[in-house]
Amino acid sequence: MATETARSDTGAGGVSVIRRVLLDNGALSALVVLVVAMSLLSGDFLTTQNLLNVGVQAAVTAILAFGVTFVIVSAGIDLSVGSVAALSATVLAWSATSAGVPVVLAVVLAILTGIACGFVNGALVSYGKLPPFIATLAMLSIARGLSLVISQGSPIAFPDSVSRLGDTLGGWLPVPVLVMIAMGLVTALVLGRTFIGRSMYAIGGNEEAARLSGLRVKRQKIVIYALSGLFAAVAGIVLASRLVSAQPQAAQGYELDAIAAVVIGGASLAGGVGKASGTLIGALILAVLRNGLNLLSVSAFWQQVVIGVVIALAVLLDTLRRKAGSGAASSAGAAPGAPGSGRRNALKFGGAALCAVIVVGAVSLLNSGSSGGTTKVGMSLSTLNNPFFVQMKEGAQAEAEKAGVDLTVTDAQNDASQQANQLQNFTSSGVSSIIVNPVDSDAVGPGVRSANKADIPVVAADRGVNKAETATLVASDNVAGGRLAADALADKLGGKGSIVILQGTAGTSASRERGAGFAEGIKAYPGIKVVAKQPADFDRTKGLDVMTNLIQSHPGVTGVFAENDEMALGAVKALGSKAGTSVSVVGFDGTPDGLTAVEAGTLYASVAQQPAELGRIAVRNAIKAAKDEKVEDTVKVPVKVVTRKNVADFS
């Protein structure tokens, strides 16, 4: 009888090996499926350079996610890691440049900044009795605000010695990937081999039971959140190193990616479950998805939809996997993700990884590579959440279709790091030329230099590129446009009055240049007083809210300059019947909605840049550069002040 049972167990074990590997490594299985799918759909995906790109693009999210893993395992949440990363990088850059602190000490200060933010989070949760969501949400705002205060809203150059963290070893192995692996090993060690790691699982599993068993839960939580802050600081330094500058608006929204990576990797938001390997796989899934969608030329708008759907499906799959494997896990006496999982889990993970390598290798051999023939042009826009850049995209697409060119347009969402990733993807996919509308002129430099090394010509659109070679710059002069706006508003006010300025997103070159031009122009009119300047982030809703507040404190205002039409239209809405009568509003960009408001008389003027024409000219020059034809160093697209008198010429 015993013999029969043994045989039965052996047979069942042999049949269920693959099934158990998939059940115990659901996230890895999803990653393998995704890699195979992308490899079959794009011949450019499974190349050494592109796979290294995926690693680099996953690095910052993974490092943040490792820190968040500690918090989630202990049944907490940390929404502040993105802002803490930006603050830590800003502290390092400011200390090493403006304050003259030695670089080594500046790095220590940056790390301590992250730890301090985490310590405050932990204290608010443990002793302040605040829910983790509220405590870390408050820190999200505080850290981002301090980053803007220290940097004055402008990027700060990063020390060269630290910027090497964003480079490669031996010309091919990216340092960010090595840092990611190192931080992953530290996370695994902390979770599996230390007292604080075991405490995390105990607190997440049952906090009251952990307290009754003698754990000092409050102190442990402070340490846990401090660890999350430390990892956020490291992530911020790596991110700034890649961009060669500390961006005060960097890593916005990264906290959501970090949480998604942890959950996709198999951790439970209820606490008690999670592991470093799962978090790494979750970060890689997000990176592979974004990289593959770029290579497949999927619409920038649809990319966000696809990523959201995949995240939901991955978590749903993991939930189903847990239910299916719960019986087996119970009989084995070890919960997934618990410390001390032993050799069996390691063998299963290794077996799944081996399967992944075999599948990827087979697909690589069968894949013939990227398809040639047509001219391929990549275009990275700073944002598509703005009518100006939507018009630029439409003009570029119309010109590409006319010329028979394959144009891929991506949306950087005003994130310099995401734009750097997009430029890497374009470079590795072997496009004929690249058009870039920089989020930041300095931060885009490393990505453009990589394209330079690959002999891919780059055309800068609307904003220039610093410390890298571009075939040409196609742009209107934002500074000149700001001066024109000042002259137009001063002329309307008769050289006298009180005005407010609605500024764009802090740190962006467009906001700096338009603001500088307007400030320079308005100096010629001493009778005009600027009573307030407030950022509204190029957003219509924020323009409405900010202008509503400013009216309360400055009821006698007679003029408004907004650094784009969206904010100007928000101001018009806030002013109501005063707009176009007692208060004159001037915008910037000449968008369709802006021109309609000019025609209606509620918006006095807009500085029109002809974005569609800018997009068309950029594509023409990109095609010329790809064919090694001569292009001008700078191509200026005329800007004009549009008022009710000449709006018909632009409409």
Secondary structure, DSSP 8 states (H G I E B T S, - for coil): -HHHHHHHHHHHHHHTHHHHHHHHTHHHHHHHHHHHHHHHH-TTTSSHHHHHHHHHHHHHHHHHHHHHHHHHHTT-----HHHHHHHHHHHHHHHHTTS---HHHHHHHHHHHHHHHHHHHHHHHHTS---HHHHHHHHHHHHHHHHHHHHTTS-EE--HHHHGGGSEETTTEEHHHHHHHHHHHHHHHHHHHSHHHHHHHHHHH-HHHHHHTT--HHHHHHHHHHHHHHHHHHHHHHHHHHHTEE-TTTTTTHHHHHHHHHHHTT--TTSS---HHHHHHHHHHHHHHHHHHHHTT--HHHHHHHHHHHHHHHHHHHHHHHHHHHHHHHHHT--TT-S--HHHHHHHHHHHHHHHHHHHHHHHHH------SS-EEEEEES-SSSHHHHHHHHHHHHHHHHHT-EEEEEE-TT-HHHHHHHHHHHHHTT-SEEEE--SSTTTTHHHHHHHHHTT--EEEESS--SSS--SEEEE--HHHHHHHHHHHHHHHHTT-EEEEEEE-STT-HHHHHHHHHHHHHHTT-TTEEEEEEEE-TT-HHHHHHHHHHHHHH-TT--EEEESSHHHHHHHHHHHGGGBTTTBEEEEEE--HHHHHHHHHTSS-EEEE--HHHHHHHHHHHHHHHHTT----SEEE---EEE-TTTHHHH-
